[in-house]
Amino acid sequence: MCCAAEKKLQINWVYCNCHLINRAIDIGLDVSELKERLLKKAKKLTRYFRSSNKAAEEVIIIILHHTHYL
């Protein structure tokens, strides 16, 4: 199956959905414009959580709530 997909369909073989998602992200990040926008937003988000104790506390509460520790 792997050989047929790579040779006949000329696509990269993936073994599971996780690998498929990872491959899609890798391909998407190959586009430099997308990568720059994504990294800019990620940096902005991390700066927000680093500078705001209230935001960090809210995230912890949400995580604990969803993991049923609250």
C-alpha positions in Angstrom: 0.0 0.0 0.0 2.8 2.4 1.0 4.7 1.7 -2.2 1.5 2.1 -4.4 0.7 5.5 -2.8 4.1 6.8 -3.3 4.8 5.5 -6.8 1.4 5.5 -8.4 -0.3 8.4 -6.7 2.9 10.4 -6.1 2.0 11.3 -2.5 3.8 10.9 0.7 2.7 7.9 2.8 1.3 8.6 6.3 0.5 5.9 8.8 -2.3 7.5 10.9 -4.3 10.7 11.4 -1.7 12.2 13.7 0.9 11.8 11.0 -1.5 13.2 8.4 -2.2 16.3 10.5 1.6 16.8 11.2 2.3 16.5 7.5 -0.3 19.1 6.7 1.1 21.5 9.2 4.6 20.9 7.8 3.4 21.7 4.3 1.5 24.7 5.5 4.6 26.1 7.3 6.6 25.8 4.2 4.7 28.8 3.0 6.8 31.6 4.4 4.0 34.2 4.4 1.8 31.9 6.5 4.7 31.0 8.8 5.5 34.6 9.5 1.8 35.5 10.3 1.5 32.4 12.5 4.7 33.1 14.4 3.7 36.7 14.9 0.4 35.8 16.4 1.9 33.0 18.6 4.5 35.5 20.0 1.8 38.0 20.7 -0.3 35.4 22.5 2.6 34.2 24.6 3.6 37.8 25.5 0.0 38.4 26.7 0.0 35.3 29.0 3.5 36.2 30.3 2.5 39.7 31.2 -1.0 39.0 32.6 -1.3 37.0 35.8 -5.0 37.2 35.5 -5.0 35.6 32.1 -2.6 32.9 33.2 -4.8 32.1 36.2 -7.9 31.9 33.9 -6.2 29.5 31.7 -5.2 27.3 34.6 -8.8 27.3 35.9 -10.1 26.4 32.4 -7.6 23.5 32.1 -8.4 22.2 35.6 -12.1 22.5 34.9 -11.8 20.5 31.7 -9.6 17.8 33.3 -12.1 17.5 36.1 -9.7 18.6 38.9 -12.0 21.5 39.9 
